[in-house]
Amino acid sequence: MNLYEVTSFVLSIISASTPLLLAASGELITEKSGVLNLGVEGMMLIGAIAGFATAHATGNAYLGVLAAMAAGAAISMIFAVLTLSLLANQIATGLALTIFGHGFAALLGAGYVGISAPTLPLLKVPLLSEIPFFGPVLFEQNILIYFSFAMLFGIAWFLRKTHGGLILRAVGDSHDAAHAMGYRVIPIRYAAIAFGGAMAGVAGAYLSLYYSPLWSQDLAAGRGWIALALVVFAAWRPFWLLAGAYLFGGITYLSLYLQGLGVPIPSPLISALPYVGTVVVLVLISRDRRRTRLNQPACLGKSFHAVA
């Protein structure tokens, strides 16, 4: 491949990886608080239609992103109320949220099929964006790509360097001990779930306003499930999350690239590559149980009920 083809290939991988990184970053914070929310896919779809509809109505894609963020956080509160206040099972509720998100997004988006909306523009840094390879890759990108990196570094700093991050990790590792020390476990988990929902909403807006700028009820295409797997792959560590997102983003783009080359492999098998890769990686990770036990929040998926 020549330099232009290499640049195009790298840019495509970055584009495919960004929604995974956005959604997984939010889920990382949620799980660090001790909550397992399997509704990422549903929240992404709600964010996607909210962002698309708002951008279409206002003519402003940035307002669409804000609307998607708000919609993702709002829909996550259904999960939060059911699991934190009503003590419903987190796994069952998360699955129900994904099903609800699919159906509700399809209902809301029925009138937007085949309609266009404003898309998020590329941000170009003068002169620097003209540098071969590095210019387009580093200095001519969508704002949400820069946002995904900023949030990842911000999350890493928050978890390791701040008192708030220490409290969040304490709640995830031992909610009873955190409660005994005077920390408000339920409000902290509400905030973590809302953050995860907002990030999933932004990931949905990225899909509908940039990556595939047309509404479709199958727009997420399983990316929410891959984002969940990424958190486990990364062993709940932010920078491993970056590596995992770009690994799976690369596999996702590779499936499309092979189809474009006309490789004599059945199309359904090529389309399944990202999900087959996800399963294979998770199986390999599960063999190292010590690594998982050391990094997984001890109270992940467990309900908390304060005893007076």
C-alpha positions in Angstrom: 0.0 0.0 0.0 1.1 3.5 -0.7 1.1 6.3 1.9 -2.4 7.5 0.9 -3.8 4.0 1.3 -2.1 3.6 4.7 -3.4 6.9 5.9 -6.9 6.0 4.8 -6.7 2.6 6.5 -5.6 4.2 9.8 -8.3 6.8 9.6 -10.9 4.1 9.1 -9.7 2.2 12.1 -9.9 5.3 14.2 -13.4 6.0 13.0 -14.5 2.4 13.7 -12.9 2.4 17.2 -14.2 5.7 18.6 -17.8 4.6 19.4 -16.4 1.6 21.2 -14.0 3.7 23.3 -16.7 6.3 24.2 -19.3 3.7 25.3 -16.7 1.5 27.1 -15.3 4.5 29.0 -18.7 5.3 30.5 -19.3 1.6 31.3 -15.8 1.5 33.0 -16.9 4.2 35.5 -20.3 2.5 36.1 -18.6 -0.8 36.8 -15.9 0.8 39.0 -18.8 1.9 41.3 -19.9 -1.8 41.6 -22.8 -1.7 39.1 -23.0 -3.9 36.0 -25.2 -2.3 33.4 -25.8 -4.5 30.3 -28.0 -1.9 28.7 -25.2 -0.1 26.8 -26.6 -1.1 23.4 -30.0 0.3 24.2 -28.6 3.5 25.6 -26.5 4.0 22.5 -29.6 3.6 20.2 -31.6 6.1 22.3 -28.7 8.5 22.1 -28.4 8.0 18.4 -32.0 8.8 17.6 -32.1 11.7 20.1 -29.0 13.2 18.5 -30.2 12.6 15.0 -33.7 14.0 15.6 -32.3 17.1 17.4 -29.7 17.8 14.7 -32.4 17.4 12.0 -34.8 19.8 13.8 -32.3 22.5 14.8 -29.8 22.2 11.9 -27.0 22.0 14.5 -25.1 18.7 15.0 -23.4 19.9 18.2 -26.9 20.4 19.8 -27.6 16.8 18.6 -24.6 15.6 20.6 -25.8 17.4 23.7 -29.3 15.9 23.3 -27.8 12.4 22.8 -25.8 12.8 26.0 -28.9 13.9 27.9 -31.0 11.2 26.5 -28.5 8.5 27.3 -28.2 9.7 30.9 -32.0 9.9 31.2 -32.7 6.4 29.9 -30.0 5.1 32.3 -32.0 6.4 35.2 -34.6 3.8 34.5 -32.0 1.2 35.2 -30.7 3.1 38.2 -34.1 3.4 39.9 -34.9 -0.3 39.3 -31.6 -1.6 40.5 -30.5 0.8 43.2 -33.8 2.0 44.7 -36.0 -1.1 44.0 -33.1 -3.6 44.3 -33.9 -5.4 41.0 -31.4 -7.8 39.6 -28.8 -5.9 37.6 -28.2 -8.4 34.9 -31.9 -8.9 34.1 -32.6 -5.2 34.2 -29.7 -4.4 31.9 -30.9 -6.9 29.4 -34.4 -5.4 29.6 -33.0 -1.9 29.1 -31.3 -3.1 25.9 -34.5 -4.6 24.6 -36.5 -1.5 25.6 -33.9 0.8 23.9 -34.1 -1.1 20.7 -37.9 -0.9 20.6 -38.2 2.7 21.8 -35.5 3.9 19.4 -37.2 2.2 16.5 -40.5 3.8 17.4 -39.0 7.3 17.8 -37.0 6.9 14.6 -39.8 5.5 12.3 -40.3 9.0 10.8 -36.6 9.6 10.2 -35.7 6.7 8.0 -34.1 7.9 4.8 -33.9 11.5 6.1 -30.6 13.3 6.3 -29.4 15.5 9.2 -26.4 17.8 9.7 -23.2 15.9 10.4 -20.3 16.7 12.7 -17.5 18.4 10.7 -13.8 17.6 10.8 -11.6 20.0 12.8 -8.6 21.0 10.8 -5.5 22.6 12.4 -4.0 25.0 9.8 -0.7 23.9 8.3 -0.3 20.9 10.6 -3.2 19.1 8.9 -1.3 19.3 5.6 1.6 17.1 6.9 1.5 13.7 5.1 0.0 10.9 7.2 0.4 12.7 10.6 -1.7 15.7 9.5 -4.9 13.8 8.7 -4.4 11.3 11.5 -3.7 13.8 14.3 -4.8 17.2 13.2 -7.9 16.7 11.0 -10.4 14.7 13.0 -13.9 14.8 14.3 -14.4 16.5 17.6 -15.8 13.4 19.3 -12.5 11.5 18.4 -10.6 14.2 20.4 -13.3 14.0 23.1 -12.9 10.2 23.4 -9.1 10.7 24.2 -9.7 13.6 26.5 -12.3 11.6 28.5 -10.1 8.5 28.7 -7.2 10.5 30.1 -9.6 12.4 32.4 -11.0 9.1 33.7 -7.6 7.7 34.3 -6.6 10.8 36.2 -9.8 10.8 38.2 -9.6 7.2 39.3 -5.9 7.3 40.3 -5.2 10.9 41.4 -8.3 12.3 43.0 -10.2 11.7 46.3 -13.4 11.3 44.3 -11.9 8.5 42.3 -10.7 6.8 45.5 -14.3 7.0 46.9 -15.7 5.5 43.7 -13.3 2.6 43.8 -14.0 2.1 47.5 -17.7 1.9 46.8 -17.1 -0.7 44.0 -14.8 -2.8 46.1 -16.7 -2.8 49.4 -20.0 -0.9 49.5 -20.6 -1.9 53.1 -17.2 -0.6 54.3 -17.7 2.6 52.3 -21.2 3.1 53.9 -19.7 2.5 57.3 -17.1 5.3 56.6 -20.0 7.7 55.8 -19.9 7.7 52.0 -23.3 7.8 50.3 -23.2 4.6 48.2 -26.5 5.0 46.4 -26.0 8.6 45.2 -22.5 7.8 44.0 -23.8 4.9 42.0 -26.6 7.0 40.6 -24.0 9.5 39.4 -21.8 6.7 37.9 -24.7 5.2 36.0 -25.7 8.6 34.7 -22.2 9.1 33.4 -22.2 5.7 31.7 -25.5 6.5 30.1 -24.3 9.9 28.9 -21.2 8.4 27.3 -23.2 5.7 25.6 -25.5 8.5 24.3 -22.5 10.3 22.9 -21.3 7.1 21.2 -24.8 6.8 19.6 -24.6 10.4 18.4 -21.2 9.6 16.8 -22.8 6.8 14.9 -25.8 8.7 13.6 -24.1 12.1 13.0 -20.8 11.1 11.7 -19.9 7.4 11.2 -23.2 6.4 9.4 -25.0 9.7 9.1 -28.5 8.2 8.5 -30.9 6.7 11.0 -31.4 3.0 11.1 -32.8 1.0 14.0 -29.8 -1.4 13.8 -27.3 1.4 13.8 -25.4 0.2 16.9 -25.0 -3.3 15.3 -23.8 -5.0 18.5 -21.2 -2.3 19.4 -22.7 -2.0 22.9 -22.0 -5.6 23.6 -18.4 -5.2 22.3 -18.0 -2.2 24.6 -19.1 -4.3 27.6 -16.5 -7.0 26.6 -13.8 -4.3 26.3 -14.1 -3.4 30.0 -13.4 -7.0 30.9 -10.7 -7.2 28.3 -9.0 -4.1 29.8 -9.3 -5.6 33.3 -11.0 -2.3 34.4 -7.9 -0.2 33.5 -8.4 2.9 31.3 -5.4 2.7 29.1 -5.9 -1.0 28.3 -9.4 0.1 27.3 -7.8 2.3 24.6 -5.8 -0.7 23.3 -8.8 -2.9 23.3 -11.1 -0.4 21.6 -8.6 0.0 18.7 -8.0 -3.7 18.5 -11.7 -4.4 18.1 -12.2 -1.4 15.9 -9.5 -2.7 13.7 -11.2 -6.1 13.5 -14.6 -4.3 12.7 -13.0 -2.4 9.9 -11.1 -5.4 8.6 -14.4 -7.2 8.0 -15.6 -4.3 5.8 -12.2 -4.1 4.1 -12.2 -7.7 3.2 -15.7 -7.4 1.8 -14.6 -4.4 -0.3 -11.7 -6.5 -1.7 -14.0 -9.2 -2.7 -12.3 -11.9 -0.7 -14.0 -15.3 -1.4 -15.4 -15.7 2.1 -19.2 -15.8 2.7 -20.4 -12.3 3.6 -22.2 -13.3 6.8 -18.9 -14.9 8.1 -17.0 -11.7 7.4 -19.6 -9.6 9.1 -19.4 -11.8 12.1 -15.6 -11.3 12.5 -15.8 -8.6 15.2 -18.1 -10.7 17.4 -16.1 -13.9 16.9 -13.0 -11.9 17.8 -14.7 -10.7 20.9 -15.7 -14.2 22.0 -12.2 -15.6 21.4 -10.5 -12.8 23.3 -12.9 -13.2 26.3 -12.3 -16.9 26.4 -8.5 -16.3 26.4 -8.9 -13.7 29.2 -11.1 -16.0 31.3 -8.3 -18.5 31.6 -6.3 -16.0 33.7 -8.7 -15.8 36.7 -6.0 -14.3 38.9 -5.8 -11.2 36.7 -9.6 -10.9 36.7 -9.9 -11.2 40.5 -7.2 -8.7 41.2 -8.8 -5.9 39.0 -12.5 -6.6 39.1 -14.5 -4.5 41.6 -15.4 -6.9 44.4 -19.0 -5.7 44.6 -19.7 -5.7 40.9 -23.3 -6.7 40.2 -24.2 -6.9 43.9 -27.1 -4.9 45.3 -26.6 -2.6 48.3 -29.2 -2.0 51.0 -28.2 0.3 53.8 -29.1 -1.1 57.2 -30.0 1.6 59.8 
